[in-house]
């Protein structure tokens, strides 16, 4: 019969940190719902959009940092994940802006 060596060393429990993150994400989501249903969409449209973008980035930070364990990695690995994401967002914004100019050109010079 083969001998099985069991690893009796246990990793420290991270349940406290996970629950803390859960409550933070729940609070941010509740704040988003509160903003969505209380602030007038016609008058403060871009304010709401800006608040939602900021809160979404905060939620993404907690999800990636805690649940995907990127918070405890070396800085170079973090930058290899973050930098391409920044470039993709920049690309999307640039394409939307340029696409708007093409549509405007077609309308003006018909």
N, C-alpha and C positions, 0 to 999 in steps of 0.2 A: 504494500500500500504506500502511496506517495505521501510524503510529509508536506503538510500545508503550514506555512508560517503565517500567522495572523499579525497584521500590523495593529498593535494596541494603542498606538499614538492617535489621539483624537485632535481634530482641528478645533479651534475655538469657535464657539457658536456665534453666528452673526445674526441671530434672529432679532436682537434688539435693534440693530442697524436697519434691518429689512423692515421691521414694523415702523420705525421712525420715518423711513422713506415712504412707506405706504401712507402714513398720516399726512406727510407733507404733500404728496401727490394728490391725495383726497382733498386737502384744503385748497390747493391750487385749482383743481377741477371744480370744486364748489364755488370758488371765486369767479371762475370763467362763466359758470351758469348764472351766477348773480349778475355779472356784468351783461351777459347776453340778454337777460330778461328785464333788466331795469333801465339800462341806458338807451335813449332814443337812437334808433338806427339811422334815421334820416339826417338828424342834426350832427351827430358825433360819429359818423361812419368811419372815418380814418383814425379817429382816436381809438375806437373799438378794435379796429384791425391791428393797430400798433400794439395795444395791450395784449391782444390774443397772440401775436407773434412773439412778444417778449415772454409771456407765460408759457408758451409752447417750447421755447428754447430752454427755459428753466426746467420744465418737465423732462425734456430730452436729456439734459445734463444729469438729472438724478437717475433716470432709467439707464443710461449708458454707463454712468459712473458706478452705480451700486449693483444693479442686476447683471450687467455685462462685465463687471469687475475691471473697468478701465481706469477707475480712480486710483487704484493701487499699482498701476503699471509705470514704467519709466516714461519720461517726458517725450522721448523720441518716438515711441510707439503711439502715444496720444496724438502727436502732431501728424503722424502718417495716416491717422484716421480722420482728424479734424480738417486738415488742409485740403484734401480732395473734396470733402463736403462743401467747404467754402467756395471752391472753384466751380462746383456744380451749381450752387445757388447763384453765383455770379453769372454763369452761362445762361441759366434760365431767365434771370432778370434782363440780361443783354438781349436775348432772343425775343423776349416780349416787347421790349422797348423798340428794337429795330423792326419787328413785325408791325408795330403800330405806325411807324414812319412809312412803311411800304403801303399800308392801307390808306394813309393820308395822301400820299403821292398819287395813288390811283384815283382817289376822289377828286383831287384838285386838277389834275391834268388829263381829264377824260376827253 
